[in-house]
């Protein structure tokens, strides 16, 4: 599987984390490419570790 992340946009950020939107293209060998619009919520814990708290993906019609 090949995955490409494109067009990242920081929607909000502060010392506790960030919300980022991006497009994700996925393709399995011999299969058509799919496109998803994604939004992720990152949180920074007390040790400074970045945690992936939430992911929302919406499939684009016909992969575009």
Phi, psi and omega in degrees: 000138175247131179233130177236130177260129184228156171053051178292141178224125175279117181276318179206148176206150173202186184296341182268348181158199183202158171243126184231136174251148179199167173256141181234122176256131179235144176210125172270149178306130178076005181244156176290152177291145173241151179238136177229144172261124188235149173227132182234145175250119176256145176230141176259121181279179185295341177268001180086005179281134178275124181250140178270103188271325184203143176226132173237129178236139175236122180288136176279145179298130177057026177074008181231000000 
